[in-house]
């Protein structure tokens, strides 16, 4: 499901809301999650999962085309850990 499909589904299930308002709500939620992660905070949605940021240390990598050694800088990457309810539902329990 993509963002526009999510917005459409929520708007269809809530006919008392305008689609533009649903779009603002969804965009605000995603912005708040992104802002929190950018500050290094963890975002937990009970029953769904938790978003966090993991730090990857600098390392020596290889250019696959030339085989030449390349230094890869330290970076921060998003990480998602599923919640128990989501995991159970995906596994049919």
Beta strands, then each sheet from edge to edge (+ up, - down):
strand 1: 43-45
strand 2: 49-56
strand 3: 59-62
strand 4: 69-72
strand 5: 75-82
sheet 1: 1+ 2- 5+
sheet 2: 3+ 4-
end
